[in-house]
Amino acid sequence: MGTEQVVRSRSKPPLAPWNDMIVDPLPKAASTAHLTETLRRSGSLGGASVCNVAVTASFQKLRSHTFRLRLDYEGAAREAPNSLILKMGRLDSTGRPSYANRREVAFYRDIAPFMRERVVPHCFETVDATDTSTWHLLLEDLTETHFIATEWPLPPTLEQCESIARAQAGLHAGWWDNPRLGAPVGSWHDADAFERYLRSFAEQFARFTDRFGELVPPDRRDLYRRLLDQAPRLLARYHSRRNLTIIHGGAHSWNFFLPRHGGGENVRLIDWEDWSIDIAPDDLAYMMAML
């Protein structure tokens, strides 16, 4: 039988604001038996087995908990990863998942395997949430090969921004007008739903400016009015269902992992909770606005 232990991290890896929280016991998805089965199923393990798992760092967000796992093996495991990233949900006080994260799970299950360019981490396993268990993803650990360009709110260099833009272009080109868009990959937003949203937004904006008018200068009010007036024209391309692709939906520069020098790797894009079918420049505009 293998042993499972938890190690307190002495330093923070460069990819994320990891902490040194001790986790005991390990989640079931991080057990030696489960990881052995998963890696064998993916073709990464052969006849070897995972004999030890250690959490070297962990990172908590509002709706997820991410662990960096170090793995030891019994037997020849030359193709097996030395470490993995386990991203998983949490149970609320009633023992039910607080957030199902269906979109990100679906992305790694239904979309990532069919990408022509490798712009996302390799995913070894996707598991949906149930009424009594959380979702989880077992992902490639990019710590040794990639890094995040800067800490928020500092912007990347021009060269780094260009490499991020090229990665976005590769993602968008790979799914441009793909016949699978809408079904089985993703779904289309109804035109009536857009109309209801725009009416609601206009009403909320009017109420906001009536109450907090001093916070919205005239030129900004005019910008919003022109945007609402032009919304039908701007949405026409989406409703035509042409010249569209898969977009990330939250493509700020801190969701991009850049390859270390000499690594021979591509840029990787993480956190796919808000992906959708839409207009490609949305991702670039999002990154520019965040900087």
Secondary structure, DSSP 8 states (H G I E B T S, - for coil): --EEEE---SS--TTS--B-----S--GGGSHHHHHHHHHHTTS-TT-EEEEEEEEEEEE-SS-EEEEEEEEEES--TTS-SEEEEEE--B-TTSSBS---HHHHHIIIIIGGG-SS--S--EEEEE---SSS--EEEEE--TTTEE-S--TT----HHHHHHHHHHHHHHHHHTTT-TTBTTTBS----HHHHHHHHHHHHHHHHHHHHHSGGGS-HHHHHHHHHHHHHHHHHHHHHHHT-S-EEE-S---GGGEEEE-TT-----EE---TT-EEE-THHHHHHHHHH-
